[in-house]
Amino acid sequence: MRMILALIGLLGIFVLVAMVVAPSQPVVRDWYLTHACGHLDRISTDICAAMRRAAGGRPI
């Protein structure tokens, strides 16, 4: 049970960084757009929307 809660917590932190920190940090934003947004879009396209706007809507 603790393992599941830990994984949910890590996923939450990962998504929170994607939504709050990454849009204003170019290096982090580029990493998320290249590696993570394809997976995060399966959950919700809103997670990476701010990063895409900050990047000028350029394709991944």
Beta strands, then each sheet from edge to edge (+ up, - down):
end
